[in-house]
Amino acid sequence: MRGMNRGFRYCLGVAGLTMAATCMFCAPGFGQNSAPPANSPFNQVVHALPPGGPPPRLSDGHVDFSGRYYPNSGGKMLDSATPGRIDPGVGRNFDSRTEEKLSFKPGMAAKYMSPVPYGVCDQAGTPSAWTMQTSQHAPMELISSPSRVIVLTEYPLDVRMIYMNRPHPKDPDPTFNGDSAAHWEGDTLVVDVIAIDDRLRNVAVGGFSGEGNAWLHTDQEHIIERWSRPSKNYLTYQVTIEDPQILTKPWTSAPRTWSLAAADDEWTEVFCTHNEEPEEWKHLDKGLKEDYEDKYKK
């Protein structure tokens, strides 16, 4: 039986502090005067993947998005704990300097900007499951066919079904991923999304970073996603958000780069707890627990 590799994390909503309940990216230490072995991952250099040739095609001739992707150019998990050296720019999903900031109507920012209460995990949904990976660094796995695309998000755990060439229902039930109607424009998949549950917070959307700057939307939110696969090793994602009740104009993200993982890169389960798992709760700082009780459980 293989050892468990399930990621387990929890988030403290205190001063933006994020903690992991287990060491997900632990690295061995070396003596003060010693160096890592020549074959150690600490000596590796992560370069951007080459294009890898043309993208694969489905039986109907359209681009096949199937694959496991990371939100960077290196084809693997890249964050501050990654051993070795990362070439400049490889770890970035996009250049934030090229993105215009969201424009709220007067008074709407104060009403719809959503602070993070203690104990709230990242919530999966559209488009946050994509955009939050700028800081979470988690992969996605896509499964394409001529009739639909399945999107599997590793963290936060989520499954999304996107059906091809069908209209929106006349009265769709709101869900966190919304109702998606997809069609092709050349080699670009255009996904039109409505009926997004207005309890979902938009994370890392609009020039804001992190959970602490997430914002709520109205039931009039309308999202247009544009997916392309310019080459075998790369996927590009771009999103436009319209919400005429609270925004002065639509907001469009910069194109976000994702890269294809190696064939032996396997899916893992990452689970988030609200800090009230019995064994974890009793190890938390007494002051933090009292602060939580005072603010959120009265």
C-alpha positions as CSV (number, residue, x, y, z in Angstrom):
1,M,0.0,0.0,0.0
2,R,1.4,3.3,-1.0
3,G,1.8,6.0,1.6
4,M,-1.0,8.6,1.8
5,N,-0.3,11.7,-0.2
6,R,-3.6,13.5,0.3
7,G,-3.1,17.2,0.9
8,F,-4.9,18.5,4.0
9,R,-5.0,22.2,4.6
10,Y,-6.9,24.7,6.6
11,C,-7.0,28.5,6.4
12,L,-7.0,31.0,9.3
13,G,-8.8,34.2,8.3
14,V,-6.6,36.2,10.7
15,A,-4.4,38.8,9.1
16,G,-4.4,36.8,5.9
17,L,-2.5,33.9,7.5
18,T,-2.6,30.6,5.7
19,M,-1.6,27.4,7.4
20,A,-1.2,23.8,6.2
21,A,-2.3,21.1,8.6
22,T,0.4,18.8,7.1
23,C,3.6,19.6,5.4
24,M,2.6,19.5,1.7
25,F,5.9,20.9,0.4
26,C,8.4,19.8,3.0
27,A,12.0,19.7,2.0
28,P,15.0,18.0,3.8
29,G,17.5,20.1,5.5
30,F,21.3,20.1,5.0
31,G,24.1,20.8,7.4
32,Q,25.5,24.3,7.7
33,N,28.6,23.5,5.6
34,S,27.1,20.8,3.4
35,A,25.6,21.0,-0.1
36,P,22.8,19.0,-1.6
37,P,23.9,16.0,-3.8
38,A,24.4,16.7,-7.5
39,N,21.2,14.8,-8.4
40,S,19.1,16.6,-5.8
41,P,16.1,18.6,-6.9
42,F,17.6,21.6,-5.1
43,N,20.1,21.7,-8.0
44,Q,17.5,21.7,-10.7
45,V,16.6,24.7,-12.9
46,V,13.0,24.9,-14.1
47,H,12.8,26.3,-17.6
48,A,9.7,27.2,-19.6
49,L,8.4,24.3,-21.6
50,P,8.9,24.4,-25.4
51,P,5.7,24.7,-27.5
52,G,5.8,21.0,-28.1
53,G,4.3,21.1,-31.6
54,P,0.7,21.6,-32.7
55,P,-2.2,20.9,-30.4
56,P,-3.9,17.5,-30.7
57,R,-7.3,17.4,-32.4
58,L,-10.6,15.7,-31.7
59,S,-12.4,13.4,-34.1
60,D,-14.4,16.4,-35.3
61,G,-11.2,18.4,-36.1
62,H,-11.5,20.8,-33.1
63,V,-8.7,21.4,-30.6
64,D,-8.5,18.7,-27.9
65,F,-7.9,20.3,-24.5
66,S,-7.4,17.0,-22.7
67,G,-4.5,17.1,-20.3
68,R,-3.4,18.1,-16.8
69,Y,-2.2,21.7,-16.6
70,Y,-0.4,24.0,-14.1
71,P,-0.8,27.8,-13.9
72,N,2.7,28.6,-15.1
73,S,5.1,27.8,-17.9
74,G,7.0,25.0,-16.3
75,G,4.6,22.1,-16.4
76,K,4.7,21.4,-12.7
77,M,3.9,22.8,-9.3
78,L,5.8,26.1,-8.8
79,D,5.6,28.1,-5.7
80,S,7.9,29.5,-3.0
81,A,8.6,26.0,-1.7
82,T,9.7,24.6,-5.1
83,P,13.3,23.4,-4.7
84,G,16.0,24.6,-7.1
85,R,15.8,27.7,-9.3
86,I,13.0,28.9,-11.5
87,D,13.8,30.9,-14.6
88,P,12.4,34.5,-14.5
89,G,8.8,34.6,-15.5
90,V,8.3,30.9,-15.6
91,G,6.3,30.8,-12.4
92,R,3.9,33.6,-13.4
93,N,0.5,32.8,-14.7
94,F,0.1,36.3,-16.2
95,D,1.5,39.8,-16.0
96,S,-0.7,41.7,-13.5
97,R,0.6,45.1,-14.9
98,T,-1.4,44.4,-18.1
99,E,-4.7,44.0,-16.3
100,E,-7.1,46.9,-15.8
101,K,-8.6,47.1,-12.4
102,L,-12.3,46.4,-11.8
103,S,-14.5,49.5,-11.9
104,F,-17.3,49.5,-9.3
105,K,-20.3,51.9,-9.5
106,P,-20.3,54.4,-6.6
107,G,-20.9,52.7,-3.2
108,M,-20.8,49.2,-4.7
109,A,-17.3,48.3,-3.6
110,A,-18.1,48.8,0.1
111,K,-21.3,46.7,-0.4
112,Y,-19.8,43.8,-2.4
113,M,-16.2,43.5,-1.4
114,S,-16.3,40.4,0.8
115,P,-13.9,40.0,3.8
116,V,-12.9,36.5,4.7
117,P,-14.4,35.2,8.0
118,Y,-12.3,32.9,10.1
119,G,-12.4,29.4,8.9
120,V,-13.6,29.8,5.3
121,C,-12.0,27.6,2.7
122,D,-11.5,28.5,-0.9
123,Q,-14.8,28.0,-2.7
124,A,-14.8,26.4,-6.1
125,G,-16.8,28.0,-8.9
126,T,-16.6,30.0,-12.1
127,P,-14.3,31.8,-12.6
128,S,-12.6,31.6,-9.2
129,A,-11.4,28.0,-9.7
130,W,-9.2,29.3,-12.5
131,T,-8.2,32.8,-11.3
132,M,-7.3,31.9,-7.7
133,Q,-4.6,29.6,-8.9
134,T,-2.3,32.6,-9.3
135,S,-1.7,32.2,-5.6
136,Q,-2.9,28.6,-4.9
137,H,-0.8,27.1,-7.8
138,A,-3.1,24.0,-8.1
139,P,-3.5,22.1,-11.4
140,M,-6.6,21.4,-13.5
141,E,-7.3,18.4,-15.6
142,L,-9.4,18.7,-18.7
143,I,-11.2,16.0,-20.6
144,S,-12.5,16.9,-24.1
145,S,-14.9,15.3,-26.5
146,P,-16.9,16.7,-29.4
147,S,-19.9,17.0,-27.1
148,R,-18.5,18.4,-23.9
149,V,-15.5,19.4,-21.8
150,I,-15.0,18.2,-18.2
151,V,-13.0,20.4,-15.9
152,L,-11.5,18.8,-12.8
153,T,-10.0,21.2,-10.3
154,E,-7.6,19.7,-7.8
155,Y,-7.9,22.5,-5.2
156,P,-10.5,23.5,-4.4
157,L,-12.1,20.1,-5.4
158,D,-14.5,20.7,-8.2
159,V,-16.1,19.1,-11.2
160,R,-17.5,21.2,-14.0
161,M,-19.4,20.0,-17.1
162,I,-19.4,22.2,-20.2
163,Y,-21.7,21.0,-22.9
164,M,-21.2,22.0,-26.6
165,N,-23.6,23.7,-28.9
166,R,-26.7,23.9,-26.7
167,P,-28.5,27.1,-25.6
168,H,-29.0,28.1,-22.0
169,P,-32.2,26.8,-20.3
170,K,-34.9,29.5,-20.1
171,D,-34.9,29.4,-16.3
172,P,-31.7,27.8,-15.1
173,D,-31.1,27.0,-11.4
174,P,-28.2,29.0,-10.0
175,T,-25.0,27.0,-9.3
176,F,-21.5,27.9,-8.3
177,N,-20.2,27.0,-11.7
178,G,-23.2,28.5,-13.5
179,D,-24.8,27.3,-16.7
180,S,-22.3,27.1,-19.6
181,A,-23.2,27.3,-23.3
182,A,-20.0,26.7,-25.4
183,H,-19.2,27.1,-29.1
184,W,-16.2,27.3,-31.3
185,E,-14.8,30.4,-32.9
186,G,-12.1,29.0,-35.1
187,D,-9.7,27.2,-32.7
188,T,-11.0,29.2,-29.6
189,L,-13.6,27.7,-27.4
190,V,-16.0,30.4,-26.2
191,V,-17.9,29.6,-23.1
192,D,-20.9,31.7,-22.1
193,V,-21.9,31.4,-18.4
194,I,-25.0,32.6,-16.6
195,A,-26.9,31.6,-13.5
196,I,-24.0,31.8,-11.1
197,D,-25.0,31.6,-7.5
198,D,-24.6,35.0,-6.0
199,R,-23.1,33.5,-2.8
200,L,-19.9,32.7,-4.8
201,R,-17.1,35.1,-4.2
202,N,-14.9,36.2,-7.1
203,V,-11.3,35.5,-6.0
204,A,-8.3,37.1,-7.7
205,V,-10.6,38.8,-10.2
206,G,-10.4,42.5,-11.2
207,G,-6.9,43.4,-10.2
208,F,-7.4,42.1,-6.7
209,S,-5.3,39.3,-5.2
210,G,-6.1,36.7,-2.7
211,E,-9.1,35.6,-0.7
212,G,-9.1,38.8,1.4
213,N,-10.0,40.9,-1.6
214,A,-12.7,38.7,-3.1
215,W,-16.0,40.3,-4.1
216,L,-19.6,39.2,-4.3
217,H,-21.7,39.7,-7.4
218,T,-25.4,39.9,-8.3
219,D,-27.6,37.4,-10.0
220,Q,-27.0,39.4,-13.2
221,E,-23.4,38.4,-13.5
222,H,-22.5,37.2,-17.0
223,I,-19.2,35.6,-17.8
224,I,-17.5,34.9,-21.1
225,E,-14.5,32.6,-21.1
226,R,-12.1,32.1,-24.1
227,W,-10.0,29.0,-24.1
228,S,-7.3,28.3,-26.7
229,R,-4.5,25.8,-27.0
230,P,-1.9,27.4,-29.3
231,S,0.5,24.4,-29.0
232,K,0.6,21.0,-27.4
233,N,2.2,22.2,-24.2
234,Y,0.2,25.4,-23.6
235,L,-3.3,26.5,-22.7
236,T,-4.5,30.1,-22.6
237,Y,-7.5,31.2,-20.5
238,Q,-9.1,34.6,-20.6
239,V,-12.3,35.8,-18.9
240,T,-14.7,38.7,-19.3
241,I,-17.1,39.6,-16.5
242,E,-20.2,41.7,-16.8
243,D,-22.4,42.7,-13.9
244,P,-24.3,45.9,-14.9
245,Q,-25.9,46.3,-11.4
246,I,-22.5,46.9,-9.7
247,L,-19.9,47.5,-12.4
248,T,-19.5,50.5,-14.6
249,K,-18.2,48.4,-17.5
250,P,-17.2,44.8,-18.2
251,W,-13.9,43.6,-17.0
252,T,-11.5,41.4,-19.1
253,S,-8.6,39.6,-17.6
254,A,-5.2,39.4,-19.2
255,P,-4.6,36.0,-21.0
256,R,-3.5,33.5,-18.4
257,T,-1.0,30.8,-19.3
258,W,-1.2,27.2,-18.3
259,S,1.3,24.5,-19.2
260,L,0.9,20.7,-19.7
261,A,2.1,18.5,-16.9
262,A,4.4,15.5,-17.5
263,A,2.7,12.2,-18.2
264,D,3.6,10.8,-14.8
265,D,2.2,13.7,-12.9
266,E,-0.8,12.2,-11.0
267,W,-4.0,13.6,-9.5
268,T,-4.0,14.0,-5.7
269,E,-6.8,14.9,-3.3
270,V,-6.5,18.2,-1.4
271,F,-9.1,18.7,1.2
272,C,-9.8,21.9,3.2
273,T,-11.3,22.0,6.6
274,H,-12.9,24.9,8.5
275,N,-10.5,24.5,11.4
276,E,-13.1,22.7,13.5
277,E,-11.8,19.2,12.9
278,P,-11.5,17.9,16.5
279,E,-7.8,17.0,16.4
280,E,-6.9,20.3,14.7
281,W,-9.1,22.5,16.7
282,K,-7.5,21.6,20.0
283,H,-4.1,22.5,18.7
284,L,-5.0,26.1,17.7
285,D,-3.9,29.1,19.7
286,K,-6.3,29.8,22.6
287,G,-6.5,33.5,21.7
288,L,-7.4,32.7,18.1
289,K,-10.2,30.3,19.2
290,E,-11.6,32.9,21.6
291,D,-11.5,35.5,18.9
292,Y,-13.4,33.2,16.6
293,E,-16.0,32.4,19.3
294,D,-16.5,36.1,20.0
295,K,-16.9,37.2,16.4
296,Y,-18.6,34.4,14.5
297,K,-20.5,32.1,16.8
298,K,-22.7,34.6,18.7
